[in-house]
Amino acid sequence: MANAPKLADTFGSFLAEGALAAAYRLKHIEPFFHAYGELVLDFTGVRNINSSFANALIVPLFEQHGDETLKKLRFHGCNAVVRVMIESALTLGVERVQKSGKRELA
């Protein structure tokens, strides 16, 4: 997915509201999930993110698409704080898929 919009342009430098992340995911990610081989989330300009935003943006993708999520998602412009929160959301997503028994992650 070329020219991914920067999340900071939409939400500012602090990503904090899970409801906004969920709405963004439903409008800008879910409709295109199967249309592209790669989905880029660009965190350039984001200084901080909380778990509510990260989890609402990422975890439901695992619940809907299982292991395909790991293959498609790419993260750009992540500072150390953002990286920790994204990794935590990815871990939670993987755990939920494994617990559901619906799909095994490779």
Jmol script that loads the backbone (N, CA, C; Angstrom):
load data "model"
ATOM      1  N   MET A   1       0.865  -1.162   0.000  1.00  0.00           N
ATOM      2  CA  MET A   1       0.000   0.000   0.000  1.00  0.00           C
ATOM      3  C   MET A   1       0.906   1.218   0.000  1.00  0.00           C
ATOM      4  N   ALA A   2       1.071   1.829  -1.125  1.00  0.00           N
ATOM      5  CA  ALA A   2       1.999   2.948  -1.273  1.00  0.00           C
ATOM      6  C   ALA A   2       1.422   4.218  -0.671  1.00  0.00           C
ATOM      7  N   ASN A   3       2.330   5.110  -0.264  1.00  0.00           N
ATOM      8  CA  ASN A   3       1.956   6.417   0.252  1.00  0.00           C
ATOM      9  C   ASN A   3       0.955   6.343   1.396  1.00  0.00           C
ATOM     10  N   ALA A   4       1.257   5.530   2.387  1.00  0.00           N
ATOM     11  CA  ALA A   4       0.384   5.413   3.549  1.00  0.00           C
ATOM     12  C   ALA A   4       0.317   6.752   4.271  1.00  0.00           C
ATOM     13  N   PRO A   5      -0.876   7.168   4.669  1.00  0.00           N
ATOM     14  CA  PRO A   5      -0.999   8.430   5.400  1.00  0.00           C
ATOM     15  C   PRO A   5      -0.333   8.323   6.769  1.00  0.00           C
ATOM     16  N   LYS A   6       0.245   9.398   7.208  1.00  0.00           N
ATOM     17  CA  LYS A   6       0.860   9.431   8.525  1.00  0.00           C
ATOM     18  C   LYS A   6      -0.237   9.571   9.569  1.00  0.00           C
ATOM     19  N   LEU A   7      -0.206   8.708  10.552  1.00  0.00           N
ATOM     20  CA  LEU A   7      -1.210   8.763  11.608  1.00  0.00           C
ATOM     21  C   LEU A   7      -1.165  10.092  12.350  1.00  0.00           C
ATOM     22  N   ALA A   8       0.010  10.700  12.453  1.00  0.00           N
ATOM     23  CA  ALA A   8       0.133  11.991  13.129  1.00  0.00           C
ATOM     24  C   ALA A   8      -0.644  13.076  12.399  1.00  0.00           C
ATOM     25  N   ASP A   9      -0.766  12.974  11.085  1.00  0.00           N
ATOM     26  CA  ASP A   9      -1.528  13.965  10.323  1.00  0.00           C
ATOM     27  C   ASP A   9      -3.014  13.904  10.663  1.00  0.00           C
ATOM     28  N   THR A  10      -3.473  12.736  11.050  1.00  0.00           N
ATOM     29  CA  THR A  10      -4.884  12.550  11.399  1.00  0.00           C
ATOM     30  C   THR A  10      -5.149  12.768  12.886  1.00  0.00           C
ATOM     31  N   PHE A  11      -4.242  12.260  13.738  1.00  0.00           N
ATOM     32  CA  PHE A  11      -4.507  12.232  15.176  1.00  0.00           C
ATOM     33  C   PHE A  11      -3.588  13.113  16.022  1.00  0.00           C
ATOM     34  N   GLY A  12      -2.555  13.670  15.434  1.00  0.00           N
ATOM     35  CA  GLY A  12      -1.597  14.449  16.215  1.00  0.00           C
ATOM     36  C   GLY A  12      -0.466  13.573  16.720  1.00  0.00           C
ATOM     37  N   SER A  13       0.337  14.117  17.606  1.00  0.00           N
ATOM     38  CA  SER A  13       1.542  13.418  18.058  1.00  0.00           C
ATOM     39  C   SER A  13       1.306  12.465  19.227  1.00  0.00           C
ATOM     40  N   PHE A  14       0.130  12.516  19.841  1.00  0.00           N
ATOM     41  CA  PHE A  14      -0.194  11.606  20.944  1.00  0.00           C
ATOM     42  C   PHE A  14      -1.471  10.850  20.594  1.00  0.00           C
ATOM     43  N   LEU A  15      -1.347   9.557  20.374  1.00  0.00           N
ATOM     44  CA  LEU A  15      -2.470   8.711  19.989  1.00  0.00           C
ATOM     45  C   LEU A  15      -3.039   8.071  21.248  1.00  0.00           C
ATOM     46  N   ALA A  16      -4.258   8.520  21.629  1.00  0.00           N
ATOM     47  CA  ALA A  16      -4.752   8.135  22.950  1.00  0.00           C
ATOM     48  C   ALA A  16      -6.175   7.576  22.988  1.00  0.00           C
ATOM     49  N   GLU A  17      -6.976   7.780  21.984  1.00  0.00           N
ATOM     50  CA  GLU A  17      -8.373   7.360  22.073  1.00  0.00           C
ATOM     51  C   GLU A  17      -8.646   6.099  21.272  1.00  0.00           C
ATOM     52  N   GLY A  18      -8.940   5.022  21.991  1.00  0.00           N
ATOM     53  CA  GLY A  18      -9.218   3.753  21.347  1.00  0.00           C
ATOM     54  C   GLY A  18     -10.383   3.812  20.373  1.00  0.00           C
ATOM     55  N   ALA A  19     -11.410   4.604  20.694  1.00  0.00           N
ATOM     56  CA  ALA A  19     -12.573   4.705  19.796  1.00  0.00           C
ATOM     57  C   ALA A  19     -12.173   5.306  18.452  1.00  0.00           C
ATOM     58  N   LEU A  20     -11.265   6.271  18.471  1.00  0.00           N
ATOM     59  CA  LEU A  20     -10.790   6.867  17.216  1.00  0.00           C
ATOM     60  C   LEU A  20      -9.959   5.863  16.417  1.00  0.00           C
ATOM     61  N   ALA A  21      -9.160   5.075  17.120  1.00  0.00           N
ATOM     62  CA  ALA A  21      -8.362   4.047  16.448  1.00  0.00           C
ATOM     63  C   ALA A  21      -9.266   3.000  15.803  1.00  0.00           C
ATOM     64  N   ALA A  22     -10.307   2.605  16.508  1.00  0.00           N
ATOM     65  CA  ALA A  22     -11.240   1.614  15.969  1.00  0.00           C
ATOM     66  C   ALA A  22     -11.943   2.151  14.725  1.00  0.00           C
ATOM     67  N   ALA A  23     -12.380   3.393  14.788  1.00  0.00           N
ATOM     68  CA  ALA A  23     -13.041   4.001  13.631  1.00  0.00           C
ATOM     69  C   ALA A  23     -12.089   4.093  12.443  1.00  0.00           C
ATOM     70  N   TYR A  24     -10.832   4.453  12.713  1.00  0.00           N
ATOM     71  CA  TYR A  24      -9.819   4.539  11.656  1.00  0.00           C
ATOM     72  C   TYR A  24      -9.603   3.162  11.030  1.00  0.00           C
ATOM     73  N   ARG A  25      -9.480   2.133  11.872  1.00  0.00           N
ATOM     74  CA  ARG A  25      -9.258   0.772  11.382  1.00  0.00           C
ATOM     75  C   ARG A  25     -10.420   0.329  10.497  1.00  0.00           C
ATOM     76  N   LEU A  26     -11.631   0.594  10.927  1.00  0.00           N
ATOM     77  CA  LEU A  26     -12.808   0.178  10.160  1.00  0.00           C
ATOM     78  C   LEU A  26     -12.924   0.909   8.827  1.00  0.00           C
ATOM     79  N   LYS A  27     -12.478   2.144   8.784  1.00  0.00           N
ATOM     80  CA  LYS A  27     -12.606   2.937   7.556  1.00  0.00           C
ATOM     81  C   LYS A  27     -11.402   2.820   6.617  1.00  0.00           C
ATOM     82  N   HIS A  28     -10.195   2.726   7.192  1.00  0.00           N
ATOM     83  CA  HIS A  28      -8.984   2.828   6.381  1.00  0.00           C
ATOM     84  C   HIS A  28      -8.151   1.554   6.271  1.00  0.00           C
ATOM     85  N   ILE A  29      -8.460   0.555   7.086  1.00  0.00           N
ATOM     86  CA  ILE A  29      -7.659  -0.673   7.041  1.00  0.00           C
ATOM     87  C   ILE A  29      -8.505  -1.871   6.622  1.00  0.00           C
ATOM     88  N   GLU A  30      -9.571  -2.142   7.355  1.00  0.00           N
ATOM     89  CA  GLU A  30     -10.398  -3.322   7.076  1.00  0.00           C
ATOM     90  C   GLU A  30     -10.875  -3.412   5.624  1.00  0.00           C
ATOM     91  N   PRO A  31     -11.379  -2.327   5.025  1.00  0.00           N
ATOM     92  CA  PRO A  31     -11.874  -2.456   3.648  1.00  0.00           C
ATOM     93  C   PRO A  31     -10.801  -2.832   2.628  1.00  0.00           C
ATOM     94  N   PHE A  32      -9.540  -2.612   2.975  1.00  0.00           N
ATOM     95  CA  PHE A  32      -8.442  -2.840   2.039  1.00  0.00           C
ATOM     96  C   PHE A  32      -7.564  -4.028   2.422  1.00  0.00           C
ATOM     97  N   PHE A  33      -7.941  -4.729   3.479  1.00  0.00           N
ATOM     98  CA  PHE A  33      -7.083  -5.790   4.009  1.00  0.00           C
ATOM     99  C   PHE A  33      -6.743  -6.835   2.953  1.00  0.00           C
ATOM    100  N   HIS A  34      -7.721  -7.266   2.197  1.00  0.00           N
ATOM    101  CA  HIS A  34      -7.468  -8.315   1.199  1.00  0.00           C
ATOM    102  C   HIS A  34      -7.054  -7.761  -0.161  1.00  0.00           C
ATOM    103  N   ALA A  35      -7.131  -6.460  -0.322  1.00  0.00           N
ATOM    104  CA  ALA A  35      -6.792  -5.846  -1.614  1.00  0.00           C
ATOM    105  C   ALA A  35      -5.295  -5.624  -1.795  1.00  0.00           C
ATOM    106  N   TYR A  36      -4.551  -5.585  -0.692  1.00  0.00           N
ATOM    107  CA  TYR A  36      -3.116  -5.293  -0.753  1.00  0.00           C
ATOM    108  C   TYR A  36      -2.311  -6.399  -0.084  1.00  0.00           C
ATOM    109  N   GLY A  37      -1.123  -6.622  -0.578  1.00  0.00           N
ATOM    110  CA  GLY A  37      -0.231  -7.604   0.023  1.00  0.00           C
ATOM    111  C   GLY A  37       0.451  -7.081   1.269  1.00  0.00           C
ATOM    112  N   GLU A  38       0.474  -5.765   1.400  1.00  0.00           N
ATOM    113  CA  GLU A  38       1.135  -5.122   2.539  1.00  0.00           C
ATOM    114  C   GLU A  38       0.315  -3.910   2.959  1.00  0.00           C
ATOM    115  N   LEU A  39       0.143  -3.750   4.265  1.00  0.00           N
ATOM    116  CA  LEU A  39      -0.558  -2.599   4.825  1.00  0.00           C
ATOM    117  C   LEU A  39       0.403  -1.849   5.729  1.00  0.00           C
ATOM    118  N   VAL A  40       0.663  -0.601   5.406  1.00  0.00           N
ATOM    119  CA  VAL A  40       1.651   0.194   6.125  1.00  0.00           C
ATOM    120  C   VAL A  40       0.948   1.154   7.075  1.00  0.00           C
ATOM    121  N   LEU A  41       1.372   1.122   8.336  1.00  0.00           N
ATOM    122  CA  LEU A  41       0.927   2.099   9.322  1.00  0.00           C
ATOM    123  C   LEU A  41       2.125   2.993   9.615  1.00  0.00           C
ATOM    124  N   ASP A  42       2.008   4.264   9.272  1.00  0.00           N
ATOM    125  CA  ASP A  42       3.122   5.201   9.385  1.00  0.00           C
ATOM    126  C   ASP A  42       2.969   6.058  10.640  1.00  0.00           C
ATOM    127  N   PHE A  43       3.854   5.829  11.596  1.00  0.00           N
ATOM    128  CA  PHE A  43       3.825   6.535  12.876  1.00  0.00           C
ATOM    129  C   PHE A  43       4.805   7.713  12.912  1.00  0.00           C
ATOM    130  N   THR A  44       5.303   8.138  11.774  1.00  0.00           N
ATOM    131  CA  THR A  44       6.198   9.283  11.715  1.00  0.00           C
ATOM    132  C   THR A  44       5.499  10.494  12.336  1.00  0.00           C
ATOM    133  N   GLY A  45       6.172  11.144  13.272  1.00  0.00           N
ATOM    134  CA  GLY A  45       5.599  12.311  13.936  1.00  0.00           C
ATOM    135  C   GLY A  45       4.820  11.990  15.196  1.00  0.00           C
ATOM    136  N   VAL A  46       4.582  10.708  15.460  1.00  0.00           N
ATOM    137  CA  VAL A  46       3.895  10.316  16.688  1.00  0.00           C
ATOM    138  C   VAL A  46       4.945  10.192  17.795  1.00  0.00           C
ATOM    139  N   ARG A  47       4.743  10.934  18.862  1.00  0.00           N
ATOM    140  CA  ARG A  47       5.687  10.886  19.988  1.00  0.00           C
ATOM    141  C   ARG A  47       5.273   9.880  21.041  1.00  0.00           C
ATOM    142  N   ASN A  48       3.956   9.666  21.161  1.00  0.00           N
ATOM    143  CA  ASN A  48       3.468   8.778  22.217  1.00  0.00           C
ATOM    144  C   ASN A  48       2.165   8.128  21.771  1.00  0.00           C
ATOM    145  N   ILE A  49       1.909   6.952  22.315  1.00  0.00           N
ATOM    146  CA  ILE A  49       0.688   6.201  22.017  1.00  0.00           C
ATOM    147  C   ILE A  49       0.345   5.413  23.273  1.00  0.00           C
ATOM    148  N   ASN A  50      -0.938   5.288  23.571  1.00  0.00           N
ATOM    149  CA  ASN A  50      -1.297   4.467  24.722  1.00  0.00           C
ATOM    150  C   ASN A  50      -1.819   3.109  24.264  1.00  0.00           C
ATOM    151  N   SER A  51      -2.002   2.202  25.224  1.00  0.00           N
ATOM    152  CA  SER A  51      -2.420   0.843  24.877  1.00  0.00           C
ATOM    153  C   SER A  51      -3.834   0.808  24.302  1.00  0.00           C
ATOM    154  N   SER A  52      -4.688   1.716  24.736  1.00  0.00           N
ATOM    155  CA  SER A  52      -6.054   1.762  24.215  1.00  0.00           C
ATOM    156  C   SER A  52      -6.050   1.970  22.704  1.00  0.00           C
ATOM    157  N   PHE A  53      -5.261   2.926  22.234  1.00  0.00           N
ATOM    158  CA  PHE A  53      -5.182   3.208  20.809  1.00  0.00           C
ATOM    159  C   PHE A  53      -4.534   2.045  20.068  1.00  0.00           C
ATOM    160  N   ALA A  54      -3.387   1.587  20.561  1.00  0.00           N
ATOM    161  CA  ALA A  54      -2.653   0.513  19.884  1.00  0.00           C
ATOM    162  C   ALA A  54      -3.491  -0.756  19.789  1.00  0.00           C
ATOM    163  N   ASN A  55      -4.132  -1.128  20.885  1.00  0.00           N
ATOM    164  CA  ASN A  55      -4.929  -2.355  20.887  1.00  0.00           C
ATOM    165  C   ASN A  55      -6.141  -2.245  19.969  1.00  0.00           C
ATOM    166  N   ALA A  56      -6.824  -1.107  19.986  1.00  0.00           N
ATOM    167  CA  ALA A  56      -8.008  -0.934  19.139  1.00  0.00           C
ATOM    168  C   ALA A  56      -7.648  -0.908  17.660  1.00  0.00           C
ATOM    169  N   LEU A  57      -6.441  -0.465  17.349  1.00  0.00           N
ATOM    170  CA  LEU A  57      -5.990  -0.400  15.968  1.00  0.00           C
ATOM    171  C   LEU A  57      -5.567  -1.767  15.442  1.00  0.00           C
ATOM    172  N   ILE A  58      -4.933  -2.571  16.286  1.00  0.00           N
ATOM    173  CA  ILE A  58      -4.260  -3.785  15.821  1.00  0.00           C
ATOM    174  C   ILE A  58      -4.949  -5.095  16.205  1.00  0.00           C
ATOM    175  N   VAL A  59      -5.355  -5.245  17.453  1.00  0.00           N
ATOM    176  CA  VAL A  59      -5.849  -6.537  17.941  1.00  0.00           C
ATOM    177  C   VAL A  59      -7.042  -7.071  17.142  1.00  0.00           C
ATOM    178  N   PRO A  60      -8.047  -6.248  16.814  1.00  0.00           N
ATOM    179  CA  PRO A  60      -9.174  -6.794  16.041  1.00  0.00           C
ATOM    180  C   PRO A  60      -8.778  -7.338  14.663  1.00  0.00           C
ATOM    181  N   LEU A  61      -7.679  -6.870  14.110  1.00  0.00           N
ATOM    182  CA  LEU A  61      -7.212  -7.411  12.836  1.00  0.00           C
ATOM    183  C   LEU A  61      -6.851  -8.885  12.986  1.00  0.00           C
ATOM    184  N   PHE A  62      -6.244  -9.231  14.113  1.00  0.00           N
ATOM    185  CA  PHE A  62      -5.919 -10.634  14.382  1.00  0.00           C
ATOM    186  C   PHE A  62      -7.189 -11.446  14.576  1.00  0.00           C
ATOM    187  N   GLU A  63      -8.168 -10.857  15.268  1.00  0.00           N
ATOM    188  CA  GLU A  63      -9.420 -11.566  15.510  1.00  0.00           C
ATOM    189  C   GLU A  63     -10.169 -11.829  14.205  1.00  0.00           C
ATOM    190  N   GLN A  64     -10.051 -10.940  13.249  1.00  0.00           N
ATOM    191  CA  GLN A  64     -10.724 -11.090  11.959  1.00  0.00           C
ATOM    192  C   GLN A  64      -9.924 -11.903  10.948  1.00  0.00           C
ATOM    193  N   HIS A  65      -8.598 -11.735  10.943  1.00  0.00           N
ATOM    194  CA  HIS A  65      -7.783 -12.276   9.850  1.00  0.00           C
ATOM    195  C   HIS A  65      -6.686 -13.244  10.295  1.00  0.00           C
ATOM    196  N   GLY A  66      -6.554 -13.481  11.574  1.00  0.00           N
ATOM    197  CA  GLY A  66      -5.584 -14.446  12.078  1.00  0.00           C
ATOM    198  C   GLY A  66      -4.152 -14.146  11.668  1.00  0.00           C
ATOM    199  N   ASP A  67      -3.423 -15.204  11.315  1.00  0.00           N
ATOM    200  CA  ASP A  67      -1.997 -15.086  11.022  1.00  0.00           C
ATOM    201  C   ASP A  67      -1.686 -14.233   9.804  1.00  0.00           C
ATOM    202  N   GLU A  68      -2.659 -14.015   8.949  1.00  0.00           N
ATOM    203  CA  GLU A  68      -2.443 -13.170   7.782  1.00  0.00           C
ATOM    204  C   GLU A  68      -2.078 -11.738   8.198  1.00  0.00           C
ATOM    205  N   THR A  69      -2.529 -11.338   9.382  1.00  0.00           N
ATOM    206  CA  THR A  69      -2.239  -9.995   9.897  1.00  0.00           C
ATOM    207  C   THR A  69      -0.734  -9.776  10.027  1.00  0.00           C
ATOM    208  N   LEU A  70      -0.036 -10.747  10.587  1.00  0.00           N
ATOM    209  CA  LEU A  70       1.421 -10.614  10.756  1.00  0.00           C
ATOM    210  C   LEU A  70       2.138 -10.497   9.422  1.00  0.00           C
ATOM    211  N   LYS A  71       1.622 -11.167   8.425  1.00  0.00           N
ATOM    212  CA  LYS A  71       2.247 -11.149   7.108  1.00  0.00           C
ATOM    213  C   LYS A  71       2.039  -9.819   6.396  1.00  0.00           C
ATOM    214  N   LYS A  72       0.944  -9.132   6.673  1.00  0.00           N
ATOM    215  CA  LYS A  72       0.592  -7.926   5.926  1.00  0.00           C
ATOM    216  C   LYS A  72       0.994  -6.613   6.586  1.00  0.00           C
ATOM    217  N   LEU A  73       0.942  -6.542   7.905  1.00  0.00           N
ATOM    218  CA  LEU A  73       1.188  -5.260   8.574  1.00  0.00           C
ATOM    219  C   LEU A  73       2.661  -4.865   8.559  1.00  0.00           C
ATOM    220  N   ARG A  74       2.906  -3.605   8.265  1.00  0.00           N
ATOM    221  CA  ARG A  74       4.244  -3.006   8.328  1.00  0.00           C
ATOM    222  C   ARG A  74       4.121  -1.700   9.096  1.00  0.00           C
ATOM    223  N   PHE A  75       5.107  -1.413   9.904  1.00  0.00           N
ATOM    224  CA  PHE A  75       5.094  -0.219  10.743  1.00  0.00           C
ATOM    225  C   PHE A  75       6.291   0.644  10.399  1.00  0.00           C
ATOM    226  N   HIS A  76       6.042   1.913  10.125  1.00  0.00           N
ATOM    227  CA  HIS A  76       7.113   2.848   9.774  1.00  0.00           C
ATOM    228  C   HIS A  76       7.115   4.023  10.751  1.00  0.00           C
ATOM    229  N   GLY A  77       8.291   4.596  10.953  1.00  0.00           N
ATOM    230  CA  GLY A  77       8.432   5.807  11.747  1.00  0.00           C
ATOM    231  C   GLY A  77       8.173   5.635  13.224  1.00  0.00           C
ATOM    232  N   CYS A  78       8.405   4.448  13.751  1.00  0.00           N
ATOM    233  CA  CYS A  78       8.133   4.192  15.169  1.00  0.00           C
ATOM    234  C   CYS A  78       9.327   4.571  16.043  1.00  0.00           C
ATOM    235  N   ASN A  79       9.098   5.431  17.029  1.00  0.00           N
ATOM    236  CA  ASN A  79      10.129   5.680  18.026  1.00  0.00           C
ATOM    237  C   ASN A  79      10.067   4.557  19.066  1.00  0.00           C
ATOM    238  N   ALA A  80      10.931   4.606  20.072  1.00  0.00           N
ATOM    239  CA  ALA A  80      11.013   3.527  21.060  1.00  0.00           C
ATOM    240  C   ALA A  80       9.706   3.340  21.829  1.00  0.00           C
ATOM    241  N   VAL A  81       9.047   4.427  22.189  1.00  0.00           N
ATOM    242  CA  VAL A  81       7.794   4.344  22.936  1.00  0.00           C
ATOM    243  C   VAL A  81       6.703   3.706  22.082  1.00  0.00           C
ATOM    244  N   VAL A  82       6.575   4.157  20.865  1.00  0.00           N
ATOM    245  CA  VAL A  82       5.567   3.608  19.952  1.00  0.00           C
ATOM    246  C   VAL A  82       5.856   2.138  19.686  1.00  0.00           C
ATOM    247  N   ARG A  83       7.107   1.811  19.486  1.00  0.00           N
ATOM    248  CA  ARG A  83       7.486   0.425  19.191  1.00  0.00           C
ATOM    249  C   ARG A  83       7.057  -0.525  20.318  1.00  0.00           C
ATOM    250  N   VAL A  84       7.248  -0.116  21.557  1.00  0.00           N
ATOM    251  CA  VAL A  84       6.864  -0.963  22.694  1.00  0.00           C
ATOM    252  C   VAL A  84       5.355  -1.200  22.703  1.00  0.00           C
ATOM    253  N   MET A  85       4.585  -0.158  22.455  1.00  0.00           N
ATOM    254  CA  MET A  85       3.128  -0.296  22.471  1.00  0.00           C
ATOM    255  C   MET A  85       2.626  -1.142  21.295  1.00  0.00           C
ATOM    256  N   ILE A  86       3.240  -0.984  20.149  1.00  0.00           N
ATOM    257  CA  ILE A  86       2.867  -1.792  18.974  1.00  0.00           C
ATOM    258  C   ILE A  86       3.209  -3.257  19.219  1.00  0.00           C
ATOM    259  N   GLU A  87       4.389  -3.513  19.757  1.00  0.00           N
ATOM    260  CA  GLU A  87       4.783  -4.893  20.052  1.00  0.00           C
ATOM    261  C   GLU A  87       3.833  -5.529  21.059  1.00  0.00           C
ATOM    262  N   SER A  88       3.395  -4.754  22.043  1.00  0.00           N
ATOM    263  CA  SER A  88       2.444  -5.260  23.031  1.00  0.00           C
ATOM    264  C   SER A  88       1.109  -5.611  22.380  1.00  0.00           C
ATOM    265  N   ALA A  89       0.631  -4.750  21.489  1.00  0.00           N
ATOM    266  CA  ALA A  89      -0.629  -5.014  20.785  1.00  0.00           C
ATOM    267  C   ALA A  89      -0.495  -6.231  19.875  1.00  0.00           C
ATOM    268  N   LEU A  90       0.636  -6.376  19.212  1.00  0.00           N
ATOM    269  CA  LEU A  90       0.866  -7.549  18.363  1.00  0.00           C
ATOM    270  C   LEU A  90       0.859  -8.823  19.199  1.00  0.00           C
ATOM    271  N   THR A  91       1.503  -8.790  20.350  1.00  0.00           N
ATOM    272  CA  THR A  91       1.532  -9.945  21.246  1.00  0.00           C
ATOM    273  C   THR A  91       0.127 -10.305  21.705  1.00  0.00           C
ATOM    274  N   LEU A  92      -0.653  -9.300  22.087  1.00  0.00           N
ATOM    275  CA  LEU A  92      -2.029  -9.543  22.508  1.00  0.00           C
ATOM    276  C   LEU A  92      -2.847 -10.144  21.369  1.00  0.00           C
ATOM    277  N   GLY A  93      -2.674  -9.642  20.169  1.00  0.00           N
ATOM    278  CA  GLY A  93      -3.385 -10.177  19.017  1.00  0.00           C
ATOM    279  C   GLY A  93      -3.044 -11.629  18.760  1.00  0.00           C
ATOM    280  N   VAL A  94      -1.768 -11.954  18.800  1.00  0.00           N
ATOM    281  CA  VAL A  94      -1.319 -13.332  18.596  1.00  0.00           C
ATOM    282  C   VAL A  94      -1.903 -14.240  19.682  1.00  0.00           C
ATOM    283  N   GLU A  95      -1.867 -13.787  20.939  1.00  0.00           N
ATOM    284  CA  GLU A  95      -2.400 -14.591  22.040  1.00  0.00           C
ATOM    285  C   GLU A  95      -3.894 -14.853  21.865  1.00  0.00           C
ATOM    286  N   ARG A  96      -4.628 -13.856  21.427  1.00  0.00           N
ATOM    287  CA  ARG A  96      -6.078 -14.035  21.241  1.00  0.00           C
ATOM    288  C   ARG A  96      -6.374 -15.053  20.142  1.00  0.00           C
ATOM    289  N   VAL A  97      -5.609 -15.014  19.074  1.00  0.00           N
ATOM    290  CA  VAL A  97      -5.820 -15.976  17.992  1.00  0.00           C
ATOM    291  C   VAL A  97      -5.479 -17.380  18.472  1.00  0.00           C
ATOM    292  N   GLN A  98      -4.397 -17.528  19.200  1.00  0.00           N
ATOM    293  CA  GLN A  98      -3.995 -18.840  19.692  1.00  0.00           C
ATOM    294  C   GLN A  98      -5.021 -19.405  20.675  1.00  0.00           C
ATOM    295  N   LYS A  99      -5.566 -18.539  21.532  1.00  0.00           N
ATOM    296  CA  LYS A  99      -6.558 -18.986  22.513  1.00  0.00           C
ATOM    297  C   LYS A  99      -7.880 -19.361  21.848  1.00  0.00           C
ATOM    298  N   SER A 100      -8.203 -18.690  20.764  1.00  0.00           N
ATOM    299  CA  SER A 100      -9.488 -18.965  20.110  1.00  0.00           C
ATOM    300  C   SER A 100      -9.495 -20.333  19.437  1.00  0.00           C
ATOM    301  N   GLY A 101      -8.303 -20.793  19.053  1.00  0.00           N
ATOM    302  CA  GLY A 101      -8.221 -22.090  18.389  1.00  0.00           C
ATOM    303  C   GLY A 101      -8.718 -22.074  16.961  1.00  0.00           C
ATOM    304  N   LYS A 102      -9.137 -20.906  16.499  1.00  0.00           N
ATOM    305  CA  LYS A 102      -9.666 -20.810  15.141  1.00  0.00           C
ATOM    306  C   LYS A 102      -8.576 -20.961  14.097  1.00  0.00           C
ATOM    307  N   ARG A 103      -7.448 -20.317  14.359  1.00  0.00           N
ATOM    308  CA  ARG A 103      -6.357 -20.330  13.383  1.00  0.00           C
ATOM    309  C   ARG A 103      -5.036 -20.441  14.127  1.00  0.00           C
ATOM    310  N   GLU A 104      -4.196 -21.264  13.615  1.00  0.00           N
ATOM    311  CA  GLU A 104      -2.852 -21.390  14.180  1.00  0.00           C
ATOM    312  C   GLU A 104      -1.938 -20.366  13.512  1.00  0.00           C
ATOM    313  N   LEU A 105      -1.100 -19.745  14.313  1.00  0.00           N
ATOM    314  CA  LEU A 105      -0.109 -18.822  13.765  1.00  0.00           C
ATOM    315  C   LEU A 105       1.157 -19.588  13.422  1.00  0.00           C
ATOM    316  N   ALA A 106       1.690 -19.292  12.279  1.00  0.00           N
ATOM    317  CA  ALA A 106       2.922 -19.974  11.835  1.00  0.00           C
ATOM    318  C   ALA A 106       4.123 -19.361  12.510  1.00  0.00           C
TER     319      ALA A 106
END
end "model"
wireframe off; spacefill off
backbone 0.3
color backbone group
